[in-house]
Amino acid sequence: MICELDTVILLKDRPLENLVKGGMGAVAMIHDGGKAFEVEFVTLAGDTLGVLTLTADEIRPISARDVPHVRVA
């Protein structure tokens, strides 16, 4: 179950927003009981890359086995 303020992982590339599969974002709002989520993606310095409305099949919760990866936006 994904809750507000949870960190989530992007499951699909979003080239128009310069976001790639595996990017981490924070859930800012939940729509329709979990059918869609407002997710903010930021750089490590805290600059916002984008705020997207994503469906439940486009994100997943983080897991204990996830390893962060750094790239230049």
Secondary structure, DSSP 8 states (H G I E B T S, - for coil): ---TT-EEEE-S-BGGGTB-TT-EEEEEEEETTTTEEEEEEE-TTS-EEEEEEEEGGGEEE--TT--------
